[in-house]
């Protein structure tokens, strides 16, 4: 899907330079930026990420379960 995004000239110049420095296309920079944004807000990027997040939520919380202490009692 294609969408039109507007940048001010200075920002666009900096993005072009970053792409040159990293030998990346503008599309690769955009993909990375949007993936980071989604991750920051806890939104799964793909099916694998969604399954990983779902599995992590379904595990019992180890911090809440009582832990048995091993050691000597006085």
N, C-alpha and C positions, 0 to 999 in steps of 0.2 A: 504494500500500500504506500502510496506517495502522498506526502503532505508538504506544504510550503511553510517554511520557518524563516522569519526575518531576523537578521543580526545587524547591529550597527557596524559601520565600516572597521572600526578599531578591533572589535571582537572577532570579526570574520578574518581580518589579517592575522591576528594571533592564532586563531584556529588553523589557518592555512600553514603558518610557520610551524606549529606543533606537529601537524601532519607530516610536513617535510622532515622535521627533526626525528620523528619516530618511524619514518617510512610507512606511514599509514594513510589510508584514504579518509576523506571526510566522513564517509559512511561508517568506517570502523571507529572513528572517534565518537560519532553520534551513538553507535550501538553501545560502546563502553559507557558513555555518559548516562544514557537512559537505563542501562542495566544497573549501574551504581545507584541511581535515583530510586529505582524500584526496590532494590535490596535495602536501602536506607529506610524505606517505609514498610519493610516486611512483606512486600508483594512478590510472590514467586515469579521467576523469570520464565521458566519452562516446566514441563511435566516432572522432570527429575528433581528440580528444586521444590516443587509443590509436594511431591511424595516425601522428600527428606524432611520438610517442615511438618508435614502431617505425622510422620513417624516420631519426630521429636516431641510433638505435643501429646501423643498417645502414651509415651513412656511415663511410668510413675515418677514423681519428683523425688529424687534421692535426698534432697536437702530436707524434706518434710518428714521422711521416715526416720524412726529412732535408730540410732546406731549402737551396737553393742560394743562396749569397751573391753579390751583385753588387757589384763595387767593384774598386779597384786592389789589386794584390798588390805588396808591397815587394820 
